[in-house]
Amino acid sequence: MFLKKAFIILVVFTAINHQLNAQNKIVALWNKIPYEIKAIDYKENQSIKEGKVQSTSQVSVPTLSIFLPTASKPNQAAVIIFPGGGYQHLAIDKEGTKVAEWFNSLGIAAFVVKYRLPNDKIMKNKNIGPLQDAQQAVRYVRENAAKYNIDANKIGILGFSAGGHLASTLATHYEEKTYETTSKVSARPDFSLLIYPVISMQNDITHKGSQVSLLGNNPSQELLDSFSNEKRVTAQTPPTFLVHASDDTAVLPENSINFYLALKNNGVAAELHMYEKGGHGFGLGVKDTSKFWTRDCQEWLKNQGLTQ
């Protein structure tokens, strides 16, 4: 009887331990970072509160933090999350960890990307550094779909603010060859969730800080057009769910509106939620009408067949 109880306890402990290990596992995104410049004095700078990393900057080693639902089911959907921060830092807790945990509550696997922020000190071409990480993140999740009980055709992306620019860049530049790879796996996301996103690099509506960080002080019109993702939409751009607040003065709502119109004009399934109030940077929603976006998003995911 004692041995039987001990065995049961061991089985339960092993299962719990396995789940905990799966829950917050962190993996390196690259074996060898493409077009990397080694900079000894370039060290990651983390802001920590109550033992949790709130934000981080000067990222030189990109990673994926893996969050799996407690009751993991076969062929579940997955979302790859790009936190915002003006391409200067990553709001890794508010727009990363907390969001991943919310997706897990819906039965969706989540992967938070700690991507490299554009910087000439560590990149031969800072314009494409973040996009390299984004493409690699999708390929990693798709290549390991079976390992994480994920349907390889239900892998989406989510981006907040400047992370929304990176996500929309990936959605419109997924075929662009930004690094050498032997992988035949597609970097195309199956759907996009863009929350108060920077979309455009055009001077009249862009977020200037994101523009300067990614493209420099005097980018050519060709470069501005290339990274103005409302200009890059095609019929193959993934279905998209957009959220913005009308009173957002940091990233103008025209970013989401123009992207939505481009999707509509190209026959891409799209849904835009423009809330009267909420400002910028509300994460999962903290006040006013913006706090309901998660409810609307959950309904959209359900209608797309992405939640079980």
C-alpha positions in Angstrom: 0.0 0.0 0.0 2.8 2.4 0.9 4.6 1.6 -2.4 1.4 2.2 -4.3 0.9 5.6 -2.7 4.5 6.5 -3.2 4.2 5.6 -6.9 1.1 7.8 -7.3 2.8 10.7 -5.6 5.8 10.3 -7.9 3.6 10.2 -11.0 1.7 13.4 -9.9 4.9 15.2 -9.0 6.5 14.3 -12.3 3.5 15.5 -14.3 3.4 18.8 -12.3 7.1 19.2 -12.7 6.9 18.5 -16.5 4.1 21.1 -16.8 6.1 23.7 -14.9 9.1 23.1 -17.1 7.0 23.5 -20.2 5.4 26.6 -18.8 8.2 29.1 -18.7 10.9 27.5 -20.8 13.2 29.9 -22.6 15.0 28.9 -25.8 17.5 30.7 -27.9 16.1 31.9 -31.2 19.4 31.3 -33.1 22.3 28.9 -33.2 24.2 31.7 -35.0 22.7 35.2 -35.2 22.8 36.4 -38.8 24.9 39.4 -39.7 25.8 40.0 -36.1 28.4 42.4 -34.9 30.0 41.5 -31.5 30.0 44.5 -29.1 31.5 43.7 -25.7 30.1 46.9 -24.1 26.6 46.2 -25.3 24.8 44.6 -22.4 21.1 43.9 -21.9 19.5 46.2 -19.4 16.5 44.9 -17.5 14.0 46.7 -15.3 12.9 44.3 -12.5 10.1 44.8 -10.0 9.1 42.3 -7.4 11.3 39.7 -9.0 9.7 40.1 -12.5 11.3 41.6 -15.5 9.1 44.5 -16.5 11.0 45.8 -19.5 14.3 45.2 -21.2 16.6 47.1 -23.6 19.8 46.5 -25.5 18.8 43.0 -26.4 21.6 41.2 -28.3 20.6 37.6 -27.7 17.0 37.0 -28.9 14.9 34.4 -27.1 11.5 32.7 -27.1 9.7 32.3 -23.8 7.3 29.4 -24.1 3.9 29.3 -22.4 1.7 26.3 -22.8 -1.9 25.8 -21.6 -2.3 23.8 -18.4 -4.6 21.4 -20.3 -2.7 21.1 -23.5 -4.8 19.6 -26.3 -3.7 18.3 -29.7 -3.7 20.7 -32.7 -4.1 23.8 -30.6 -3.5 27.3 -32.0 -0.4 29.3 -31.1 0.3 33.1 -30.9 3.8 34.6 -31.2 3.9 37.8 -29.2 6.0 40.9 -30.0 6.0 43.4 -27.1 6.2 47.1 -27.9 8.5 49.9 -26.8 9.3 52.2 -29.7 12.1 49.9 -30.9 14.0 51.2 -27.9 12.9 48.7 -25.2 10.5 45.9 -24.8 7.5 46.0 -22.4 8.1 42.4 -21.7 5.7 41.9 -18.8 2.6 44.1 -19.7 2.8 43.3 -23.4 4.4 39.9 -23.2 4.2 37.6 -20.1 0.7 38.8 -19.0 -0.6 38.4 -22.5 0.8 34.9 -22.9 -0.9 33.8 -19.7 -4.2 35.2 -21.0 -3.9 33.2 -24.2 -3.1 30.1 -22.2 -6.4 30.6 -20.3 -8.1 30.4 -23.8 -6.3 27.1 -24.5 -3.8 28.8 -26.9 -0.1 28.2 -26.8 2.0 31.5 -26.6 5.5 32.4 -27.4 7.0 35.8 -26.2 9.8 37.0 -28.4 12.6 39.0 -26.9 13.7 40.4 -30.2 16.8 42.5 -31.0 16.2 46.2 -31.1 17.6 48.0 -34.1 21.2 49.2 -33.4 24.2 49.7 -35.6 26.5 48.5 -32.8 25.3 44.9 -33.1 23.8 44.7 -36.6 25.2 45.0 -40.1 21.7 46.2 -41.2 19.5 47.4 -38.4 16.5 47.9 -40.7 16.0 44.1 -40.9 17.4 42.9 -37.6 14.0 42.7 -35.8 12.4 41.1 -38.9 15.1 38.4 -39.0 14.1 37.5 -35.4 10.4 37.6 -36.3 10.8 35.3 -39.3 12.9 32.9 -37.3 10.3 32.8 -34.5 7.6 31.7 -36.8 9.8 29.1 -38.4 10.9 27.7 -35.0 7.3 27.4 -33.8 6.2 25.8 -37.0 9.1 23.4 -37.1 8.3 22.3 -33.5 4.5 22.3 -33.8 4.2 18.6 -33.0 6.4 19.0 -29.9 4.1 21.6 -28.5 0.8 20.0 -29.7 0.3 22.9 -32.1 -1.5 22.9 -35.5 1.2 24.1 -37.9 -1.6 25.9 -39.8 -2.8 27.9 -36.8 0.2 29.9 -35.9 -0.5 33.6 -35.5 1.3 36.7 -34.3 0.4 39.6 -32.0 2.2 42.9 -31.7 1.7 46.0 -29.5 2.7 49.5 -30.7 6.2 49.2 -32.3 5.8 45.4 -31.8 2.7 45.9 -34.0 5.0 47.4 -36.6 7.2 44.4 -36.4 4.2 42.0 -36.6 2.7 43.9 -39.6 6.1 43.9 -41.2 6.3 40.1 -40.8 2.7 39.8 -42.2 3.7 41.7 -45.3 7.4 40.8 -45.7 7.3 37.1 -44.7 8.7 36.0 -48.1 11.6 38.5 -48.0 15.0 36.7 -47.7 16.6 38.5 -44.7 19.1 35.8 -43.8 20.6 32.6 -45.2 18.7 29.5 -44.2 18.3 25.9 -45.4 14.8 25.8 -43.9 11.9 25.2 -46.3 9.4 26.1 -43.6 7.3 29.2 -44.3 7.6 32.3 -42.1 4.1 33.4 -43.0 1.8 33.8 -40.0 -1.7 32.3 -40.3 -3.3 35.4 -38.7 -2.3 38.7 -37.1 -3.5 40.5 -34.0 -2.4 44.2 -34.0 -3.0 46.2 -30.9 -2.5 50.0 -31.1 0.1 49.3 -33.8 2.6 51.5 -35.5 2.0 50.5 -39.2 3.3 53.4 -41.3 6.7 55.0 -41.6 5.2 57.9 -43.6 6.1 61.2 -41.9 2.5 62.5 -41.5 1.2 59.6 -39.4 4.2 57.6 -38.2 5.5 57.3 -34.6 8.6 59.3 -35.0 10.6 57.5 -32.3 10.0 54.1 -33.9 10.8 55.5 -37.3 14.2 56.9 -36.2 15.1 53.8 -34.2 14.4 51.5 -37.1 15.4 53.6 -40.2 17.7 56.3 -38.9 17.4 60.1 -39.0 17.2 60.6 -42.8 15.7 57.6 -44.4 15.1 57.6 -48.2 11.6 57.6 -49.5 12.2 54.1 -50.8 13.0 52.9 -47.3 10.0 54.7 -45.8 7.7 53.1 -48.4 9.2 49.7 -47.9 8.5 49.7 -44.2 5.1 51.5 -44.5 3.2 48.2 -44.2 -0.2 49.6 -45.4 1.6 49.9 -48.8 2.7 46.2 -48.7 -0.6 44.4 -48.3 -1.5 41.8 -50.9 -4.3 39.2 -51.2 -1.9 36.8 -49.4 -1.6 38.9 -46.3 -3.0 36.9 -43.3 -6.4 37.7 -41.8 -6.1 40.5 -39.3 -7.7 41.7 -36.1 -6.9 45.4 -35.3 -7.5 47.5 -32.1 -6.9 51.2 -31.6 -8.3 54.0 -29.5 -9.5 57.2 -31.2 -7.8 59.3 -28.5 -4.4 57.7 -29.1 -2.0 60.7 -29.6 1.2 58.6 -29.4 0.4 56.3 -32.4 -2.3 57.9 -34.5 -5.3 55.7 -35.2 -4.8 56.3 -38.9 -2.1 53.6 -38.7 -4.8 50.9 -38.0 -7.4 52.6 -40.3 -5.2 52.7 -43.3 -4.0 49.1 -42.8 -7.6 47.9 -42.4 -8.5 49.7 -45.7 -5.6 48.1 -47.5 -6.7 44.7 -46.2 -10.3 45.3 -47.3 -9.2 46.5 -50.7 -7.2 43.3 -51.2 -10.0 41.0 -50.1 -8.3 40.0 -46.9 -10.5 39.1 -43.9 -10.1 41.9 -41.4 -11.8 43.3 -38.3 -11.1 46.8 -36.9 -12.1 47.8 -33.4 -11.8 51.6 -32.9 -12.6 52.5 -29.3 -13.6 56.0 -28.3 -11.2 56.2 -25.4 -8.2 54.3 -24.1 -5.1 56.3 -25.2 -2.0 54.3 -25.9 -0.3 51.4 -24.2 -3.3 49.9 -22.4 -2.0 46.3 -22.6 -4.8 43.9 -21.9 -7.1 46.9 -21.1 -7.2 49.0 -18.0 -9.8 51.7 -18.5 -12.5 53.1 -20.7 -13.8 51.2 -23.7 -10.4 49.8 -24.6 -10.7 47.3 -21.7 -13.1 45.3 -23.8 -10.7 44.5 -26.7 -9.8 41.1 -25.2 -13.5 40.1 -25.2 -13.8 41.1 -28.9 -10.5 39.4 -29.7 -11.7 36.2 -28.1 -14.8 36.3 -30.2 -12.8 36.8 -33.4 -10.5 33.9 -32.5 -13.5 31.7 -32.0 -15.1 32.7 -35.3 -11.8 32.0 -37.0 -11.8 28.5 -35.5 -8.7 29.1 -33.4 -10.1 28.3 -30.0 -11.5 24.9 -29.0 
